[in-house]
Amino acid sequence: MKRFFLLLFVLIIVGQNVAWAQSDEKEGNNSFAMYAKTADFKHLENAKKFSDNAYKERRDSVAYKNNLLRALVYSALAVADSNRTLKYTRDPIEEAKFALAKLDDEQLNYENDAQITYIHRKLGNAHLILGRRALNNNKYDEAYSHLKQVDTLSKGDINVKHNLSVLASQLDKPEEAILYYQAYLENKGTTDADDVLILANLYNKADNQNERLNTLLTGSDSYPDNKDILFQIINIYAANGSYDAVVPLIEHAIRLEPENVELNYLAGYTYEVTGNRKQAEQYYKTTLELDDNNYNANFELGLLYLGDFVDDTTASEKQELAEKYLLKANEIDPNSLNALRSLAILFNESGDTIQYERVSNQLNQNTFN
């Protein structure tokens, strides 16, 4: 009989503990519901107290309802109490993640999908707050880490991919920067000219020139009159020596910016390389009309006339023009070996021994200095 009463007493005590835990969980949910309705922080503080009480025993920490409540409360605290005015055993973000990790019942998770989505969103917002603070303090690694958490936890609800791309680029992570920017554009749904240029620049930083060019070419199809896109394409082709590819683009580029000195010179050089002497001559002259002290245009135009004169040494007009432009190039840059060598050829072919000796002496001095 004595053992019976003892067992009964134990069952009563245990039953009371379970009832209290259930009551705390229930009261905690009621307080949290009031907070969700009113946004009054005191209700959230009460929900924390009830959740803490319902989480004291080891067996409490495995109960699904207790973990769900705890994750709800602490994820909300992570945002609402971003300055951590309350006392915590550990940070609300970590507390919420710890409880969230214990929600491993697929069926119950399905039934509580809205609450779990809320938890993820709040945790994402909490990391977003910390990420912004880190950015304001120029702590880019820390900011990057927080924003990656935002991206993962919010499941796309909070679009931070643009900022992640910028940070990844700053932190010399070009491949990650590209992936985040591509994801940003996918979420955005549209791509403007600035997006094209940013993505092309990211490919350039990653030293992926093929994708850089492909991005610019695709962008040019959509924005044919965008000078920045067009000029980058032209510069890439010119840098690679692909002047045949420059020819179909250069006239349009000059129409967009007719007084661009470098563009006009490039047009002249492009036509010269691809065998269109007449157009080359015209664009070199246009370049000099815009800037008569342009060394390259003077030198290349002088070379054209020098070539004509070498082919026909009786062509005095070509001789005079070659001398005019090559001497101007030499005047602009007296140390240019190319201009001096070209003048030496010109004076040697024309039989001007005095000028030839002068230029040869200057050439020798520059070579051995």
C-alpha positions as CSV (number, residue, x, y, z in Angstrom):
1,M,0.0,0.0,0.0
2,K,2.9,2.3,0.9
3,R,4.5,1.7,-2.5
4,F,1.2,2.5,-4.2
5,F,0.9,5.9,-2.5
6,L,4.5,6.7,-3.3
7,L,4.1,5.9,-6.9
8,L,0.9,7.9,-7.0
9,F,2.7,10.8,-5.5
10,V,5.4,10.6,-8.1
11,L,2.9,10.5,-10.9
12,I,1.1,13.5,-9.5
13,I,4.3,15.5,-9.3
14,V,5.4,14.5,-12.8
15,G,1.9,15.3,-14.1
16,Q,2.1,18.7,-12.6
17,N,5.5,19.4,-14.2
18,V,4.1,18.3,-17.6
19,A,1.0,20.5,-17.0
20,W,3.2,23.5,-16.1
21,A,5.4,23.0,-19.2
22,Q,2.3,22.7,-21.3
23,S,0.9,25.8,-19.7
24,D,4.1,27.8,-20.3
25,E,4.1,26.7,-23.9
26,K,0.4,27.7,-24.3
27,E,0.9,31.0,-22.5
28,G,4.0,31.7,-24.6
29,N,2.0,31.1,-27.8
30,N,-0.7,33.4,-26.6
31,S,1.8,36.2,-25.8
32,F,3.5,35.7,-29.1
33,A,0.2,35.9,-30.9
34,M,-0.5,39.2,-29.1
35,Y,2.9,40.5,-30.2
36,A,2.3,39.5,-33.8
37,K,-1.0,41.3,-33.6
38,T,0.1,44.5,-31.8
39,A,3.9,44.6,-32.3
40,D,4.1,45.6,-28.6
41,F,7.5,44.5,-27.3
42,K,6.2,43.7,-23.8
43,H,4.2,40.8,-25.3
44,L,7.3,39.5,-26.9
45,E,9.2,39.8,-23.7
46,N,6.4,37.8,-21.9
47,A,6.6,35.2,-24.7
48,K,10.3,34.9,-24.0
49,K,9.7,34.3,-20.3
50,F,7.2,31.6,-20.9
51,S,9.3,30.0,-23.6
52,D,12.3,30.0,-21.2
53,N,10.2,28.3,-18.5
54,A,9.0,25.7,-21.0
55,Y,12.5,24.9,-21.9
56,K,14.2,24.3,-18.6
57,E,14.2,20.5,-18.5
58,R,16.1,18.3,-20.9
59,R,12.9,16.6,-22.1
60,D,11.5,20.1,-22.8
61,S,14.2,20.7,-25.4
62,V,13.1,17.8,-27.5
63,A,9.4,18.7,-27.6
64,Y,8.4,20.0,-31.1
65,K,6.0,22.6,-29.8
66,N,8.5,24.0,-27.4
67,N,11.2,24.3,-30.1
68,L,8.7,25.9,-32.5
69,L,7.7,28.5,-29.9
70,R,11.3,29.1,-29.0
71,A,12.4,29.6,-32.6
72,L,9.5,32.0,-33.2
73,V,10.2,34.0,-30.1
74,Y,14.0,34.3,-30.4
75,S,14.0,34.9,-34.2
76,A,11.6,37.8,-33.5
77,L,13.8,39.0,-30.6
78,A,16.8,38.9,-32.9
79,V,15.2,41.7,-34.9
80,A,13.0,43.6,-32.4
81,D,15.8,43.7,-29.8
82,S,18.6,44.3,-32.3
83,N,20.5,46.3,-29.7
84,R,20.2,43.4,-27.2
85,T,18.6,45.3,-24.4
86,L,17.4,42.1,-22.7
87,K,19.7,39.6,-21.0
88,Y,20.4,36.4,-23.0
89,T,22.3,33.2,-22.2
90,R,23.4,33.3,-25.9
91,D,22.5,35.5,-28.8
92,P,18.9,35.3,-30.0
93,I,20.0,34.4,-33.5
94,E,21.9,31.4,-32.2
95,E,19.1,30.5,-29.9
96,A,16.6,30.5,-32.7
97,K,18.8,28.5,-35.0
98,F,19.4,25.9,-32.3
99,A,15.6,25.5,-31.8
100,L,15.0,25.6,-35.5
101,A,17.5,22.7,-36.1
102,K,15.4,20.5,-33.8
103,L,12.3,20.9,-36.0
104,D,13.0,17.7,-37.9
105,D,9.5,16.2,-38.1
106,E,8.5,16.5,-41.8
107,Q,4.8,16.2,-41.3
108,L,4.8,18.8,-38.4
109,N,7.0,21.1,-40.4
110,Y,4.5,20.9,-43.3
111,E,1.6,21.7,-40.9
112,N,3.6,24.6,-39.5
113,D,5.1,25.9,-42.7
114,A,3.9,29.5,-42.2
115,Q,5.6,29.7,-38.8
116,I,8.8,28.2,-40.1
117,T,8.8,30.6,-43.0
118,Y,8.3,33.4,-40.5
119,I,11.4,32.2,-38.5
120,H,13.6,32.1,-41.6
121,R,12.5,35.5,-42.6
122,K,13.2,37.0,-39.2
123,L,16.6,35.4,-39.0
124,G,17.3,36.7,-42.4
125,N,16.3,40.2,-41.3
126,A,18.5,39.9,-38.2
127,H,21.6,39.0,-40.3
128,L,20.7,41.9,-42.6
129,I,20.8,44.3,-39.7
130,L,24.2,43.0,-38.6
131,G,25.4,43.0,-42.2
132,R,24.5,46.7,-42.7
133,R,26.3,47.6,-39.4
134,A,29.4,45.7,-40.6
135,L,29.3,47.6,-43.9
136,N,29.0,50.9,-42.1
137,N,32.2,50.0,-40.2
138,N,33.9,48.8,-43.4
139,K,34.1,45.2,-42.1
140,Y,33.5,43.7,-45.5
141,D,34.3,40.1,-44.6
142,E,31.9,40.2,-41.7
143,A,29.2,41.9,-43.9
144,Y,29.7,39.3,-46.6
145,S,29.2,36.5,-44.1
146,H,26.0,38.0,-42.7
147,L,24.5,38.7,-46.2
148,K,25.2,35.1,-47.2
149,Q,23.1,34.0,-44.2
150,V,20.4,36.4,-45.3
151,D,20.3,34.9,-48.8
152,T,20.2,31.4,-47.4
153,L,17.6,32.0,-44.7
154,S,15.3,34.2,-46.6
155,K,15.1,31.8,-49.5
156,G,15.0,34.7,-52.0
157,D,12.4,36.7,-50.0
158,I,15.1,39.3,-49.3
159,N,17.1,40.1,-52.4
160,V,20.6,40.8,-51.3
161,K,22.3,39.2,-54.3
162,H,23.3,42.6,-55.8
163,N,25.1,43.6,-52.5
164,L,26.7,40.1,-52.3
165,S,28.0,40.5,-55.8
166,V,29.5,43.9,-54.9
167,L,31.1,42.6,-51.7
168,A,32.4,39.5,-53.4
169,S,34.1,41.6,-56.0
170,Q,35.6,43.9,-53.3
171,L,36.9,40.8,-51.5
172,D,38.5,39.5,-54.7
173,K,36.0,36.7,-55.2
174,P,35.2,37.3,-58.8
175,E,33.6,33.9,-59.6
176,E,31.2,34.3,-56.6
177,A,30.5,37.9,-57.6
178,I,29.5,36.7,-61.1
179,L,27.2,34.0,-59.7
180,Y,25.5,36.4,-57.4
181,Y,25.0,39.1,-60.0
182,Q,23.6,36.5,-62.5
183,A,21.1,35.4,-59.7
184,Y,20.3,39.1,-59.1
185,L,19.5,39.6,-62.8
186,E,17.4,36.5,-62.8
187,N,15.3,37.8,-59.9
188,K,15.2,41.3,-61.4
189,G,13.7,39.9,-64.6
190,T,15.2,42.6,-66.8
191,T,18.7,43.7,-67.8
192,D,19.6,47.3,-68.5
193,A,22.7,48.7,-70.0
194,D,24.4,49.3,-66.6
195,D,23.8,45.7,-65.7
196,V,25.6,44.6,-68.9
197,L,28.6,46.8,-68.1
198,I,28.7,45.6,-64.5
199,L,28.6,41.9,-65.5
200,A,31.2,42.5,-68.2
201,N,33.5,44.1,-65.7
202,L,33.1,41.2,-63.3
203,Y,34.1,38.8,-66.1
204,N,37.1,41.0,-66.8
205,K,38.1,40.8,-63.1
206,A,37.8,37.0,-63.3
207,D,40.0,37.1,-66.4
208,N,37.2,35.5,-68.5
209,Q,37.5,37.5,-71.6
210,N,35.3,35.3,-73.7
211,E,32.3,35.7,-71.4
212,R,33.1,39.4,-71.1
213,L,32.9,39.8,-74.8
214,N,29.8,37.6,-75.1
215,T,28.0,39.7,-72.4
216,L,28.9,42.9,-74.2
217,L,27.8,41.6,-77.6
218,T,24.5,40.4,-76.2
219,G,24.0,43.8,-74.5
220,S,24.8,45.6,-77.7
221,D,22.0,43.8,-79.5
222,S,19.6,45.3,-76.9
223,Y,21.3,48.7,-76.6
224,P,23.0,49.4,-80.0
225,D,23.5,53.1,-79.2
226,N,25.1,52.6,-75.8
227,K,28.5,54.1,-76.3
228,D,30.1,52.4,-73.3
229,I,29.1,49.0,-74.5
230,L,30.1,49.6,-78.1
231,F,33.4,51.2,-77.2
232,Q,34.4,48.3,-74.9
233,I,33.7,45.8,-77.7
234,I,35.8,47.9,-80.2
235,N,38.6,48.1,-77.7
236,I,38.6,44.4,-77.0
237,Y,38.8,43.6,-80.8
238,A,41.5,46.2,-81.3
239,A,43.6,44.9,-78.3
240,N,43.4,41.4,-79.9
241,G,44.4,42.7,-83.3
242,S,41.0,41.7,-84.7
243,Y,40.6,44.8,-86.9
244,D,38.3,43.0,-89.4
245,A,35.8,42.9,-86.5
246,V,36.3,46.6,-85.8
247,V,35.4,47.7,-89.3
248,P,31.6,47.0,-89.1
249,L,31.4,48.9,-85.8
250,I,33.7,51.9,-86.1
251,E,31.5,54.1,-88.3
252,H,28.6,53.7,-86.0
253,A,30.8,54.5,-83.0
254,I,32.0,57.7,-84.6
255,R,28.5,58.8,-85.4
256,L,27.8,58.5,-81.7
257,E,30.9,60.5,-80.8
258,P,32.2,62.3,-83.9
259,E,34.8,64.5,-82.1
260,N,36.4,61.6,-80.2
261,V,40.1,61.9,-81.1
262,E,41.2,58.4,-80.1
263,L,38.2,56.9,-81.9
264,N,39.0,58.7,-85.1
265,Y,42.6,57.7,-84.9
266,L,41.5,54.1,-84.3
267,A,39.3,54.3,-87.4
268,G,42.3,55.4,-89.5
269,Y,44.5,52.7,-88.1
270,T,41.8,50.0,-88.6
271,Y,41.3,50.9,-92.2
272,E,45.0,51.0,-92.8
273,V,45.5,47.6,-91.4
274,T,42.6,46.1,-93.3
275,G,43.8,47.6,-96.6
276,N,41.5,50.6,-97.1
277,R,44.1,53.3,-97.6
278,K,41.7,56.1,-98.7
279,Q,39.6,55.8,-95.5
280,A,42.7,55.5,-93.4
281,E,44.1,58.8,-94.8
282,Q,40.8,60.5,-94.3
283,Y,40.4,59.5,-90.6
284,Y,44.0,60.4,-89.8
285,K,43.4,63.8,-91.2
286,T,40.2,64.1,-89.2
287,T,42.1,63.2,-86.1
288,L,44.6,66.0,-86.8
289,E,41.7,68.5,-87.4
290,L,40.6,67.7,-83.9
291,D,44.1,67.6,-82.4
292,D,47.0,68.7,-84.6
293,N,49.5,67.6,-81.9
294,N,48.4,64.0,-82.0
295,Y,51.7,62.1,-82.4
296,N,50.1,58.8,-83.6
297,A,48.1,60.4,-86.4
298,N,51.0,62.5,-87.6
299,F,53.3,59.5,-87.6
300,E,50.9,57.1,-89.4
301,L,49.9,59.7,-92.0
302,G,53.6,60.4,-92.6
303,L,54.2,56.7,-93.0
304,L,51.4,56.5,-95.6
305,Y,53.0,59.2,-97.7
306,L,56.5,57.7,-97.1
307,G,55.3,54.4,-98.5
308,D,53.9,56.3,-101.6
309,F,57.2,58.1,-102.1
310,V,59.3,54.9,-101.7
311,D,57.2,53.3,-104.4
312,D,57.7,56.3,-106.6
313,T,60.6,58.5,-105.8
314,T,59.6,61.0,-108.4
315,A,56.4,61.8,-106.4
316,S,57.6,65.0,-104.9
317,E,54.2,65.9,-103.4
318,K,54.2,62.6,-101.4
319,Q,57.8,63.4,-100.3
320,E,56.8,66.8,-99.0
321,L,53.7,65.4,-97.2
322,A,55.8,62.6,-95.7
323,E,58.4,65.1,-94.5
324,K,55.7,67.4,-93.1
325,Y,54.0,64.8,-90.9
326,L,57.1,62.9,-89.9
327,L,58.9,66.1,-88.8
328,K,55.7,67.1,-86.8
329,A,55.7,63.7,-85.1
330,N,59.4,64.1,-84.3
331,E,58.7,67.6,-82.9
332,I,56.0,66.2,-80.7
333,D,58.2,63.4,-79.5
334,P,61.9,64.0,-80.2
335,N,62.9,60.7,-78.6
336,S,60.7,58.5,-80.8
337,L,62.9,56.1,-82.6
338,N,60.2,55.2,-85.1
339,A,59.8,58.8,-86.3
340,L,63.6,59.2,-86.6
341,R,64.0,55.9,-88.5
342,S,61.2,56.9,-90.9
343,L,62.8,60.3,-91.5
344,A,66.2,58.6,-92.1
345,I,64.6,56.4,-94.8
346,L,62.8,59.5,-96.3
347,F,66.0,61.6,-96.5
348,N,68.1,58.7,-97.7
349,E,65.6,58.0,-100.5
350,S,65.4,61.7,-101.5
351,G,69.2,62.1,-101.4
352,D,69.1,64.9,-98.8
353,T,72.4,64.0,-97.2
354,I,72.5,66.9,-94.8
355,Q,69.1,66.0,-93.3
356,Y,70.0,62.3,-93.4
357,E,73.2,62.9,-91.4
358,R,71.4,65.1,-88.8
359,V,68.7,62.5,-88.3
360,S,71.2,59.6,-88.2
361,N,73.3,61.4,-85.5
362,Q,70.1,62.1,-83.4
363,L,69.1,58.5,-83.9
364,N,72.5,57.2,-82.7
365,Q,72.4,59.5,-79.7
366,N,68.9,58.3,-78.7
367,T,69.8,54.6,-79.3
368,F,72.9,54.7,-77.0
369,N,71.6,57.0,-74.3
